[in-house]
Amino acid sequence: MKIVFLDADTLGATPTSEFASLGEFVSYPTSTREEALARVGNCDTLIINKIIVDAALMDAAPKLKLICVTATGVNNIDLVEAEKRGIAVRNVSGYSTDSVVQSTFAHLLSLLGDSPYFDDCVKSGRYSSMSIFCDISHPYTEIVGKTLGIIGLGTIGKRVAAIAGMFGMKVIYYSTSGTSHCKLYPSVSLDELLESSDVVSIHAPLNERTRSLIGQAQLAKMKKSALLLNLGRGGIVDEEALAFAVDNGVIAGAALDVFEKEPLPATSPLLHLRHPERFRFSPHTAWASREALARLVSKVADNIRNFYGLQA
């Protein structure tokens, strides 16, 4: 069996020797469209992350039996075409839940605690030259007693809710599917969530119901003191509207790990802010802890073994 991985750089330096133990394994750091078409000719199993797998790529891989995605989302694969050709598609879910939850609170606590300011206060020497024992110019905000509104209460959203409760936060949620399946927390309308929450945290997939869900009108409904976090998918939040809202004090701040276009274009309004200190960014890395990456490789290998009936 020949296994081809077209964009292995998406796993960084994570060892992929487990793939090599399953057959003839060929790995490419990245692949352009033309390179991808040329590299899949003899492969039985294709491993991809963001590569587009459409009818043309399947035509170029006549022996292809299995497509493994090193991710949860499969929106870059033509599933109808794959089914028509009898090509199985396997994704991985649940491998990064704890990582995304941890990153959510890392961003939130940094915003509430104004961490970069205090860190720089000491490192810059300003603290050393002060006349009193502390810098009292930037009182920070407590998390306890605040209302967290979660958009998308799936596996990650539920874990965020549980930890928020441990911090003493009140949790409400908006179901993007329209089905209020969780009875542990109050399910509210989107407008009520935006108007009531001190922190809005997005953990929803990108689909026809969530695309551009949060724009200028929705941001205007939020408290001026509120924070917006998006660790779900880019495209759910209108980035231009968000940049304007935070810069102009419509809301107090925001944190983003995902963006409409990735990598983030240099022309993005998010990179041309008057008040960048009100934002926290990470380059779509909330999912990518060392532990999550190792779990991901093992789960993809399991998908291959299970499909072909191989022994672990």
Disulfide bonds with the S-S distance in Angstrom:
none
